[in-house]
C-alpha cells in the first residue's frame, strides 16, 4: 500500500469529525411506518435514516436492513420502523477523531456512523462519502495521485 506523506498523516491524525461539513441527518421516530422511513431516506438521498426517541438514538435503518429484513419478505409497509431497524447502533461522539471513525468503519464494515453530543442526543451522521470528500479536499496530491489499484506500481517513469 502507498504511504502518504508525514504531513498528511499528521494533519489527518488531528482531524476531527466536527471539521467535516455534514448535512443534518434524516431522523424518524420508532413508530414511523416503514414506507415513511424509506421515503425519508430517498428524500435525504442517503443510505440510512436514524431512529430517535426524545432526541436520543434508538436505532438505524440502512440500505442493508432494507435488503436483508424487508426485500423478498412479506413486510407490511405500515409496520413501525423499529421492527426493521438495527437497535442501539454504535455511535461516536461528535468530536471523534477521523482516524477512529475510519478504523471503526473498516473493522465493522460500516458505511454510516451516528454521532451524539455529550448529552447522548443525535447530533449528526458521518458516512464514507463524507470522509472521502474531506480527504480529497485536504489531501489532493495524495488522493489524486493514487494509482487505479492500490497494489499497482509503475516500473518506469511516466512517458518512459
TIBATOR-352645 format. One record per residue (C-alpha): chain; x, y, z; residue in three letters. Coordinates in pm, 1 decimal, always signed. Last residue first. Example, Ala and Ser with C-alpha at 12.3 -4.5 7.8 and 13.67 -1.06 7.14 Angstrom:
% residues 2
{'A' {+1367.0 -106.0 +714.0} 'SER'};
{'A' {+1230.0 -450.0 +780.0} 'ALA'};
END
This chain:
% residues 160
{'A' {+946.8 +639.8 -2026.1} 'UNK'};
{'A' {+639.3 +862.9 -2056.2} 'UNK'};
{'A' {+582.9 +839.9 -1680.6} 'UNK'};
{'A' {+880.9 +682.5 -1511.1} 'UNK'};
{'A' {+918.6 +309.7 -1539.9} 'UNK'};
{'A' {+811.5 +17.5 -1321.3} 'UNK'};
{'A' {+484.5 +181.3 -1220.7} 'UNK'};
{'A' {+321.8 +23.5 -919.2} 'UNK'};
{'A' {-32.3 -110.9 -880.0} 'UNK'};
{'A' {-121.0 -254.4 -537.9} 'UNK'};
{'A' {-352.1 +39.0 -461.1} 'UNK'};
{'A' {-536.9 -7.8 -790.6} 'UNK'};
{'A' {-619.3 +297.2 -1001.2} 'UNK'};
{'A' {-291.9 +453.0 -878.4} 'UNK'};
{'A' {-317.9 +725.0 -613.9} 'UNK'};
{'A' {-203.0 +1063.2 -740.4} 'UNK'};
{'A' {-540.1 +1233.1 -694.6} 'UNK'};
{'A' {-566.2 +1132.2 -329.6} 'UNK'};
{'A' {-214.0 +1217.4 -211.2} 'UNK'};
{'A' {-190.2 +1544.2 -402.0} 'UNK'};
{'A' {-546.0 +1643.0 -306.8} 'UNK'};
{'A' {-501.6 +1596.5 +68.5} 'UNK'};
{'A' {-748.4 +1840.8 +223.0} 'UNK'};
{'A' {-1026.7 +1842.7 -36.8} 'UNK'};
{'A' {-990.2 +1479.6 -146.0} 'UNK'};
{'A' {-966.1 +1365.4 +216.0} 'UNK'};
{'A' {-1277.6 +1558.5 +318.9} 'UNK'};
{'A' {-1475.1 +1424.2 +21.3} 'UNK'};
{'A' {-1365.6 +1069.1 +103.9} 'UNK'};
{'A' {-1469.7 +1120.3 +465.6} 'UNK'};
{'A' {-1814.4 +1247.9 +374.3} 'UNK'};
{'A' {-1854.2 +961.1 +124.3} 'UNK'};
{'A' {-1779.9 +703.3 +394.4} 'UNK'};
{'A' {-2061.3 +844.4 +601.7} 'UNK'};
{'A' {-2089.5 +1057.7 +913.8} 'UNK'};
{'A' {-2421.5 +1119.8 +1084.9} 'UNK'};
{'A' {-2500.0 +1403.5 +1317.6} 'UNK'};
{'A' {-2604.7 +1540.6 +1655.1} 'UNK'};
{'A' {-2824.7 +1269.6 +1799.8} 'UNK'};
{'A' {-2858.3 +1323.4 +2174.1} 'UNK'};
{'A' {-2634.1 +1147.1 +2423.8} 'UNK'};
{'A' {-2592.9 +1456.1 +2641.8} 'UNK'};
{'A' {-2228.9 +1489.8 +2536.7} 'UNK'};
{'A' {-2334.4 +1501.3 +2170.6} 'UNK'};
{'A' {-2404.3 +1200.6 +1951.0} 'UNK'};
{'A' {-2280.3 +1095.8 +1608.3} 'UNK'};
{'A' {-2425.9 +814.0 +1400.8} 'UNK'};
{'A' {-2188.2 +606.5 +1188.8} 'UNK'};
{'A' {-2254.5 +525.9 +824.6} 'UNK'};
{'A' {-2079.4 +292.5 +578.9} 'UNK'};
{'A' {-1999.4 +30.5 +841.3} 'UNK'};
{'A' {-1789.4 -277.5 +761.6} 'UNK'};
{'A' {-1704.3 -336.7 +1128.8} 'UNK'};
{'A' {-1324.4 -300.5 +1121.4} 'UNK'};
{'A' {-1308.0 -59.5 +828.4} 'UNK'};
{'A' {-1584.0 +167.2 +953.7} 'UNK'};
{'A' {-1444.1 +157.0 +1306.0} 'UNK'};
{'A' {-1091.1 +239.6 +1185.6} 'UNK'};
{'A' {-1222.1 +520.6 +963.6} 'UNK'};
{'A' {-1416.7 +676.2 +1252.1} 'UNK'};
{'A' {-1121.7 +640.6 +1488.6} 'UNK'};
{'A' {-888.9 +803.6 +1233.0} 'UNK'};
{'A' {-1145.3 +1081.7 +1194.7} 'UNK'};
{'A' {-1104.4 +1175.4 +1560.7} 'UNK'};
{'A' {-1432.8 +1197.0 +1748.8} 'UNK'};
{'A' {-1582.5 +1543.2 +1817.4} 'UNK'};
{'A' {-1947.4 +1444.1 +1760.8} 'UNK'};
{'A' {-1902.7 +1148.3 +1994.9} 'UNK'};
{'A' {-1934.3 +809.1 +1828.0} 'UNK'};
{'A' {-2233.0 +581.9 +1784.4} 'UNK'};
{'A' {-2265.1 +203.8 +1775.5} 'UNK'};
{'A' {-2622.7 +114.7 +1698.5} 'UNK'};
{'A' {-2879.0 +58.7 +1973.6} 'UNK'};
{'A' {-3137.0 -118.8 +1757.4} 'UNK'};
{'A' {-3077.0 -212.3 +1392.9} 'UNK'};
{'A' {-3405.8 -117.7 +1232.6} 'UNK'};
{'A' {-3670.7 -349.5 +1089.5} 'UNK'};
{'A' {-3930.7 -383.0 +1366.3} 'UNK'};
{'A' {-3849.3 -31.5 +1493.9} 'UNK'};
{'A' {-3963.5 +100.5 +1155.3} 'UNK'};
{'A' {-4324.8 +55.4 +1259.2} 'UNK'};
{'A' {-4537.4 -159.1 +1025.0} 'UNK'};
{'A' {-4723.6 +36.1 +755.7} 'UNK'};
{'A' {-4520.9 -108.4 +467.5} 'UNK'};
{'A' {-4602.0 -457.4 +598.3} 'UNK'};
{'A' {-4316.6 -690.0 +514.2} 'UNK'};
{'A' {-4386.8 -1015.7 +333.4} 'UNK'};
{'A' {-4023.6 -1088.3 +268.2} 'UNK'};
{'A' {-3827.9 -1056.7 -53.8} 'UNK'};
{'A' {-3697.3 -715.1 +43.9} 'UNK'};
{'A' {-3760.7 -620.5 +408.8} 'UNK'};
{'A' {-3504.1 -755.1 +653.5} 'UNK'};
{'A' {-3189.6 -817.3 +448.9} 'UNK'};
{'A' {-3227.5 -565.4 +166.4} 'UNK'};
{'A' {-3384.7 -286.5 +370.7} 'UNK'};
{'A' {-3150.1 -352.8 +661.1} 'UNK'};
{'A' {-2857.5 -328.3 +419.6} 'UNK'};
{'A' {-2992.2 +0.8 +286.4} 'UNK'};
{'A' {-2981.3 +125.6 +642.1} 'UNK'};
{'A' {-3217.8 +172.4 +934.2} 'UNK'};
{'A' {-3051.0 +300.0 +1249.3} 'UNK'};
{'A' {-3163.6 +272.0 +1608.3} 'UNK'};
{'A' {-3270.4 +436.6 +1932.1} 'UNK'};
{'A' {-3053.3 +749.2 +1924.6} 'UNK'};
{'A' {-3174.0 +1006.6 +2173.1} 'UNK'};
{'A' {-3366.7 +1321.1 +2077.4} 'UNK'};
{'A' {-3678.1 +1204.6 +2263.9} 'UNK'};
{'A' {-3682.1 +891.6 +2052.5} 'UNK'};
{'A' {-3453.5 +864.8 +1754.8} 'UNK'};
{'A' {-3435.3 +638.8 +1453.3} 'UNK'};
{'A' {-3161.1 +741.5 +1215.8} 'UNK'};
{'A' {-3216.1 +702.7 +842.5} 'UNK'};
{'A' {-2980.7 +534.7 +602.0} 'UNK'};
{'A' {-2829.0 +525.2 +257.0} 'UNK'};
{'A' {-2873.5 +892.2 +183.7} 'UNK'};
{'A' {-3056.0 +1096.9 -75.4} 'UNK'};
{'A' {-3238.0 +1289.9 +200.0} 'UNK'};
{'A' {-3567.1 +1249.3 +15.2} 'UNK'};
{'A' {-3498.8 +879.8 -52.6} 'UNK'};
{'A' {-3401.5 +807.0 +305.2} 'UNK'};
{'A' {-3713.3 +986.6 +430.2} 'UNK'};
{'A' {-3925.8 +788.2 +181.2} 'UNK'};
{'A' {-3780.6 +465.3 +324.0} 'UNK'};
{'A' {-3874.4 +581.8 +673.5} 'UNK'};
{'A' {-4224.7 +670.8 +552.9} 'UNK'};
{'A' {-4272.4 +323.7 +399.4} 'UNK'};
{'A' {-4158.1 +154.2 +720.4} 'UNK'};
{'A' {-4421.6 +340.1 +921.9} 'UNK'};
{'A' {-4284.7 +571.1 +1192.8} 'UNK'};
{'A' {-4329.5 +416.2 +1538.3} 'UNK'};
{'A' {-3955.8 +430.3 +1618.5} 'UNK'};
{'A' {-3939.1 +803.1 +1536.9} 'UNK'};
{'A' {-3773.0 +938.1 +1223.7} 'UNK'};
{'A' {-3442.8 +1107.5 +1154.6} 'UNK'};
{'A' {-3254.6 +1223.9 +844.2} 'UNK'};
{'A' {-2919.2 +1360.7 +949.6} 'UNK'};
{'A' {-2844.9 +1732.5 +914.8} 'UNK'};
{'A' {-2578.7 +1767.9 +649.4} 'UNK'};
{'A' {-2215.2 +1723.1 +746.3} 'UNK'};
{'A' {-1938.4 +1964.2 +659.4} 'UNK'};
{'A' {-1647.6 +1784.3 +820.1} 'UNK'};
{'A' {-1432.9 +1956.2 +1083.0} 'UNK'};
{'A' {-1652.6 +1824.3 +1368.0} 'UNK'};
{'A' {-1549.1 +1472.9 +1266.5} 'UNK'};
{'A' {-1199.8 +1550.4 +1391.2} 'UNK'};
{'A' {-867.3 +1582.6 +1214.4} 'UNK'};
{'A' {-550.3 +1552.8 +1423.1} 'UNK'};
{'A' {-443.3 +1220.2 +1270.9} 'UNK'};
{'A' {-534.2 +1354.9 +926.3} 'UNK'};
{'A' {-299.4 +1651.4 +968.7} 'UNK'};
{'A' {-18.0 +1432.7 +1099.8} 'UNK'};
{'A' {-62.8 +1170.3 +828.8} 'UNK'};
{'A' {-74.9 +1440.4 +561.6} 'UNK'};
{'A' {+245.3 +1597.2 +697.0} 'UNK'};
{'A' {+418.2 +1257.6 +704.1} 'UNK'};
{'A' {+331.7 +1199.9 +339.5} 'UNK'};
{'A' {+107.3 +911.7 +242.6} 'UNK'};
{'A' {+244.9 +562.0 +204.1} 'UNK'};
{'A' {+125.0 +350.0 -86.5} 'UNK'};
{'A' {+0.0 +0.0 +0.0} 'UNK'};
END
